[in-house]
Amino acid sequence: MKSQLILANFLATDLDPTKKLVNSPSLIPFFEIGPTNTTPFAPAIGYANTQNRQAQVNTRRDAFPYGPDIITDGLGGLPYPDIVNSADAKAFADLQFDRIEDFFKLYEGDWVTSLPDGPFPGVIENGTDDLTFSMERLSIQPFTVRRLPAFETPAFEVDDSIVQKLTGSTQEELLKDHRLFYVDYRDQGSLNLTAGRFAAACDAFFYIHSKSGNFLPLAIRPNAGSELIYTPLDSTYDWLYAKMLFNQNDLWFGQFFHLLYTHEVIDATYLASLRTMSNAHPIFNILSRLGLQNFAIRQSALRNLINPGGPVDRVFAWTGAEAGRYSVNLFKKGATSWSSHYFEPELRSRGLIDSPGPALKHLPFYTDGKRIVEPIRTFMRSFVRSYYLSDNALLQDEELQNWIAECSGPAQVQLFPKSLTRRDELVEILTHYAYLASVAHGVLNTNDLSLAQLVVPWHNTAFYQPLPKKKGMTEKDVLAALPTVGQAIGSIQLAAAFGRPSFADGDRTTMEMFEDELRLKRYNGVVQKAAGKFREEMAAFSEEVRGRQFDRDGLSDGMPFIWRCLDPKVLPFYVAI
């Protein structure tokens, strides 16, 4: 298994995090942000050196053409660095564990650098808890679950005698009361499985319990040749197996959705700014700050992740080529859409906030996310209003207007505003860009992957026995379907390679999002003050996150695990990988 995970070293040893970004030599000449350059940033309104600025833009347009996308048939690509990396993964042949709990040993001792604190507390220990399973849909991967409207016909029926035992209601009553939720991964059933590996194409129902108010699982349908429907009333190992099947589909979706939802969209909007704005523009400098290391992952993914024989081929149930096909499907479904994915409106569209029916008692992604998104919005509002004293001023900024037209035109960003006439619209555009780079990417990838989303044995990349035609699984049956020790280690290494725990308390974290030593001095005083205020709010929120413990019921924010993904002193402010 030598070089099994050829991506690992590159991902784990990126830029030395002990070196401050201010000293990154590659950033200084290109962006003209050297320590001696103190020229204030300014919009392109009545600017004295308009011709010089436009000449710079024209030169850069020629240097950064649009190219064919290398992951999907969607957004444009760019010139990429030539990176060749390799790493060794320890091989344990086909050794199989004797008990499910034996998988826990894989997190003992060997992962001090990659996982210094191990998975989030409770993720391993409480992995069989139904509340853990359901609350993961509202925290570590919250982008697919939706509340079903009362008029929608459910995708499948669950026996009402079972539903009543679990919920005290019928399935129809749950729907009518707006307490029924749904996740659908049936589209994964169209992918071609790798020989000897297996996966479901699950869809599942969740519900809000009428008495406890807890968000809980109701039923899982594997599909993919199986006609079974699993519920919490099934035997221990049947139900555990069903949850594992679902988690595998969830993991696959999350990783390739994240490529489009964050990387592709940020790359395209940033590329549009490179082609339309000069280095002197304040908005360009916000975009370039948050666009640190853009464009790297898609070329790296092509060569070192989804390449033939690469990590995806070796670890997942499907090949890297199938990942490309799946990504095309996600693109067609709107994964790269802009305005429809604004933070609150997107959650509202899925009935997770401000919806008919009972509110979710706990929605950690929203409650933590808004503690970052709202301060970002406040900063952006101060930023925009300090440079544009009226809405009309936006229309006078040729570079800004060209960027808007470029994003919605040649850059092909779906549902990007086609015009810009109000300052509040610009605030939302910039807020969303920052949200995608930090909160959204951090939840879908980076540290959350190794600390929660891909923690074996509850979350696996593939199964190695066909899906059963009937119920009655034993622990031995489940173990036979799970990865071998060597295969599990490969999965853990891949997840750990995407983590950035060493960024903690450094200058690449969300708390330092606007504390840009090379640029901050060139913004106006209002922006400098707003940046300081943002940093203070992030420091306070970080202390809250780090102080989280289990309550007397063994829960943290309603979950049997402590989720610290959005700690601003750890979460990168950019798409670090």
N, C-alpha and C positions, 0 to 999 in steps of 0.2 A: 504493500500500500504506500510505498515511497512516493512522495509528491501527490498524495491523494487530494490534498487541499492546497492547490498551488496558489490560491489567493491569500492564504492566511498571513504570511509574513508581511506582504504589502499592506494589508488592511490593518494589521496590528502595529506596524511600525511606521506609518504615515509620517508627517512632519514631527520632529521632536517637540513634544508639548512643553518641555522645559524652556524652549526658546520662545521669547515673546514674538507675537505677530509683527510688532513694530520693527523687528530686525529681519523680517523675511525679505531677502534681497530681490526676489522676483517681483514683488509687489510695487516697489518704489518707482522705477523708471517708467513702467507701463502706465501707471495711474498718475504720475507726476505728484506723488505725495511724500516726497522726501522731507526729512526733518527741517530743512532750511526753507521750504516752500510755505509761506504763510499767507499767500494771496487768498482773500476770502472767496468762497464759493458764491456763485450768483446764477440765477435763472437767465435764460437767453432773452431778456427783455431790455432793449435799448443798450445792449452791451457794446462797449467801445471796440472790442476786438472780435466782432461778429465774423468777419471773414476768416480770421485765424481759427476760430472755433469750428467753423463749417469745414475748413480745409482738413482739420484733424478728424472730424466725423467722416468726411469722404474717404480719407486714407484708411480709416478703420473699417468702413463698409467693404472696401476691396479686400481687406485682410481676413474678414470674417463672413464668408458667404454661407448661405444655407446649403446643407447637404442632405442626402437621404438619411432618415433615421435608422439606427442600427439595431434597435430593439423591436420596434413596430413599424407599420407603414404610416405612422402619424406625423409627429412634429419633426422639424429640421434638425440635422446634426451639425457637428463642427469639426475642425481639426482637433485631434486629441494627442496627448503625450504618448510616447511609445514606452510602455512599462512591461517589463518581463520579470516575473516574480516566481519564487518557488518556496515550498515548505514541506517538511516531513511530518507525517502523522503516524503515531505509534499504531502498530497492527496487532490485533488480538485474534487473528484468524476468525474462526466461526464460534468462538466461545459464547455460550448462552447462559444467562443467569437462571438460577433455580427459583427465585422468588421475585416478585415485582419490586419489592423494597430494595433488592440488591442494586437496582439502578442508582439508588441514592449515593452509593459508594463512588460513583463517577464524579461527584462534586466535592470530594474530600481531598484536600491537600495539593492537587496538581494544577490548580487554576488560580494561584495567588495573583499573578499578573493580570490575566485576562478577566477573571472574576474575583477581585480581591475580597468581596463580601459575600460571594456566592449569590444564588438566585434570591429574589426578594423574600423576606421572612414569610413562611406559610405556603409558598408556591409548591414546594416539594411535599412538605409534611401534610398539607391539607388538599392534596391534588385529587383525592377521590370525593371530596365534598361537593355536593350539587351546587351549593352557593358559590364556591370557587369557580366552578364551570360556568355558571350563568353570569356572574359578575365580571368575568373576563371579557364578556361581550360589551360591557360598559366601561372598560378601562383599557386593557392592553391591546385590544383590537375592536374598536367601537364603530367601524365604518360600514358595517353591513346590516346590523339588526335594525328592524323598523317595526313600528306599531301598525297593526293592520286596521284600516278604516272599517267601520261597521258594515259597509256595503260590499266589501271584497269577499269573494268566495275563497276560503282557505284551500291551499294546494293539496292537502290530503286530510282525511278524517281520522280522528283518534276515537277509539271506542269510548262512548259516553260514560260507561260504568267506571272505566279507568280515570277519565277526566274528573268525574265527580269525586272519586276517592282522593285524588290529588288536590283538587282545587275547591271542591264544594259546589261547583257549577258545571254546566255542560260546555262543550266547545262553542256552541252557538251563543250561549250567554256570555262567555268570555269575550267573544267578538263584539257582541252588542254593547257590552260595558266598556269597550276600549281597553281591555286588559290582556289582549292576545298579541304576541309579537312573533316575528318570523325572520329567519335567515335562509338564504337560498344559494347553494353552491352546486346546483344541478348542472351548470354549464361545464364543470370539470369532467363530467362523464363523457364528453366528446373528445377528450384528449387520449392519445395513444399511450398506454402504460408500457413501461420498460419490462422486458421479459423477466419473469420471476418476482416482480413486485406488484403490489396491489394497493388500491385506494378506493374509497367510496366517492360519491358525489352527493353529499348530504344536503337535505333541507331539514329545518327543525323549527319547532314552536317553543316559545317561552311565554311566561305569563306573570302578572302581578297577583300575588296571593291576597285574597279579600280580607283576611284577618291580620296577618303579619305585615303585609305590604311588601314582602320580599319579592325580588325578581328571580324567578326560578325556571328550570327547564321543564317542559311538558312532554315532548316527544322528539325523537330523531329518526328520520327515514334515510337509510344509506343509499338507496337507489343502486345504480351500477350493477344491475343484475340481481340485486337482493329485493325481495318483496316484503321484508320484515319491517316492522315499526317498533322501535324500542322506547320504553318509558321508564321512569324511576321505580316502577313496581316490578320490573323484571329482576332476575337474579343479579347478585352483586357483579359478577364478571361479564354477563351479557350487557348490562347497563354501562359498566366501565369501558368495555370495548367500544360501544356505540359512541361514547363521549370522545374516546381517542380517535375514532374515525372522523368525527366532526372537527376535532382540533387539527387534524392533518390537513383537511380542506381549508380551514380557516388560516392556517399558516401559509399555505401556498398562495391563497388569495392575497394575504397581507403583503407578502414580499414583492409580488409583481405589480400589485396595485400601487405600492409605494414608489416603484420606479417611475410610473407614469404620473401619479398624483402629485408627487413632490419634484423629483429630478427633472422630468421632461418639461413640466410647466415652468419651473424656475429657470431652467436652461434657456427655454424659448424666450421668456420675457426679458431675461438678462441679455441674451444675444441681441434682441431688438434694441436694447438700450446702447449696446456697443456700436450699433449701426446708425444710431440717431442722435446720441448725446456726446458732448465733449467732456473732458476731464474736469472742467470748471463747473459743471452743473451739479448743484447740491443733491438733486434726486438721483443722478447717476452714481454719486458717491455712496448714497444709502444702498442702492441696489448692488453695487460692486462689493461693498463691505459684507452684506449678507449673502453675496454670491461667491464667497471665498471657495476656491477649488471646484467651482462649477465645471461641468463637462467631463470630469475625470471618470466618473463611475460608469458611464455607458460604454466607453471604449474598454475600460478595465473589465466590465461585465462580459463584453463580447469575447474578449481574449482569455479571461481568467475565471469566469463564473459559469456562463452558459455555453462555453465552447465545447466541442466534441471531446468527451473524456474528462471534462472539468468537474468541479464540485457538484453542480446540479445533476449532471449525469450520474455521478457516483453515489449521491446521497438520497435524492428524491425519487418518488414513484414515477416521475416523468422526466424526460430529457430536457436539456437546454433548448433544443429546437421546439419542443412542445411549449416551453415557457414563452418563446417568442410568439407562437400561435395564440396562446392564452392572452398575452399582452395585447395583441391586435384586437381580440374580442373585448377586452376591458376598454381599450381606446374607443371602439365603436359604441360602447355603452356610456361614454362620457367621462371616463376617468380623468381626462385632462381638461375638463371644463373649468372655467374660471369662476364666474360670479355665482354659479349654483353651488359652489363648494365653500362659500364664505362660512366662517365658523358657526355662528348662531343660526343663520338661515338654513344651512344644511342639516343641522340637528333638528330644527323645527320641521323640515320637510319630511323627516322620517318619524315624526311623532314622538321624539325623545324629550322635547321641551315644549311648553306652551301648547299642549295637545288636549283635546277632549279626553275624558277619562281620568283616572287617578294618576297623579304625577309619580315618576320614579322616585322612590325614597332616597336612593343614592345613584348618582351619575358621575363617578369620579373623573372621567375624561372631561366633562363639562365644568365641574366645579374647580378642578385644578387648571384646566386649560384657560378658563376666563380670568384666572389670577395672573396670567401672563398676557393674554390677548388684550384685555382692557387697558393695562398700562402701555402696551404697544400702541394701541389706538390713541391714547392720550398723548403719547410722545409724537405720533405722526400728525395729530391735529395741531399741536404747537409748531411742529416743523413746517407744515404746509402753510399755516396762517401767517407765520413769520416771514415767509418768502413771497407769498401772494396775498396782498392786502385786500383783494376783492376777487370775486369769481371771474370778473372780466379779465383780470391779469393772466389767468390761465390761457386765454385765447391769444394773448400777445407773445407767449413763449413758444417759439417755433420748434425748438428741440423737444420740448415736452409733448406738443401736439403730434410731432412726427413719431415719437415713441408710441403714443397711443395708437396711431394709425398702423404702425409697423406690427405691433402685438396682435391686433385684430385682423391684419392683412397677411403680409408675407410670413410672419412667424406662426400663423395658423393656430393661435391659442383660442380654443373653443370658448364661446360666450364671454370673451373679453370685451369690455365696453368699446364701441366703435367711435365714440366721441367723448369729450371731456369738457363740461361747461361749469361744473360746480366743484368747489374745493372739498366738500364732504365726500364726493365721489373719489377724488384723488386720495383722500385719507383712507378710504376703504380698500383701494387698490394696493396701497403701500402696506397697510395692516395685513392684508391677506398674503402678500409676498413674504412678510416676516413670519407670519403664522405657519405657512408651509415649510419654510426653512428651519424653523425651530420646533414648535409644538407638534405639528403633524408628522414631520420626519422623525422626531424623537420617539413618538409613540409607536410608529410603524416599524422602526428599524433601530439602528444604533444600539444603545444599552438595553432597551426593552426586549430586544430579541433574545439575548442570552440570559437575561434575568427573569423572564416570564414566558415569552411566546414560544420558545423552543427549549423547554425544560423537559427532558425525558424522565420517566417514561410516559408522562401525560400528554406530551406534544411530540409527535414523531413525524419524520419526513417521508416515511414509506412503511408499508406492511409487507410481510413475506409469506403470507398464506392467503388463499382465496377467501373472499367474504363468505361466511357460513350461510347455508340455505335454511337453517333452523336454529332455534335458540337452545341454550343449555351449555354454554361455554364454561370451562373450568379455568383456574389460574394457569394450568399447564397449556391450555389452548391459547390463551391470551399471550403467554410468553413465546409460544411458537410463532405467533404472528408478528411479534415485535422484532426490532433490529437486533443483531448480535452485539456483543460488547464493542467490537471494533467499529461496527456501523454506527452505533450510538455515539462513540467517541468522535467519529467523523462529523456527526451532526453538531455535537457540542462545540467542537473546534470551529466549525463554520460559523455558528452563532457568535462565539466569542470573538472571532476575527472582525466582526462588524461593531464591536463595542468600543467605547472610548472612555473607560473609567479613569484613565490617567489625565483626562482633561479637567477633572474635578478641581475646583478652586483656582483654575487658571484663566487665561485671558481669551479662551475660545468658547466660553460658556455664555448662556443666555443673559446672565447678570451683566456681562460685559458687552452686550450686543451693540451699544452705542458709545462705549468708552474706547473710542478709536483714537489712539494718541496721534496718529499721522493726519487724521482728518478733523477731529473734533475742534481743534484750535482754529480751523478755517470756516467753521459754521458760525452763525451769528450767536449773540449772547442768549437769546431765547432758547435756541436749540441746545446750547451747552447746559443751561439750567435744567431743561427737560430731560436731558440725558442723565444728569445727576439724580433727579427725582426718580426716574425709571430704575436706576441701579439700587437706590434705597428700597424701593418696593420689592425688587427681586430678592434682595438680601433678607428682608423680613419674611417673605414667602418661603425662602429656602430654609430658614430656621424652623418654620412650622412643619415643613415636609420632613426634615431630619429628626424632628421631635416626635414623630408619629409612633404610637405603640398600639398593642392590642388592648381593647377595652375588656370589661368583666365578662363579656360574652364571647371573647376570643375574636373580635372583629376590629377592623380598622376601616373607617368610612364605609361600613356595611359589608366589608369583604373579609374572608378568612385569610387574607394575606395583606402585607403592608406594601402598597404601591408607591414608589418614590421616583417614578420615571421622570416627572417634570420638575425635579429639583433644579432651580435656575443656576445653582452653582456647579451642576454636573452636566445638564442638558446643553449640547452645543447650539450656538446661535445660527449655524449654517448646516447644509446637508453634508456632514462630515464624511459620510460614506454612502 
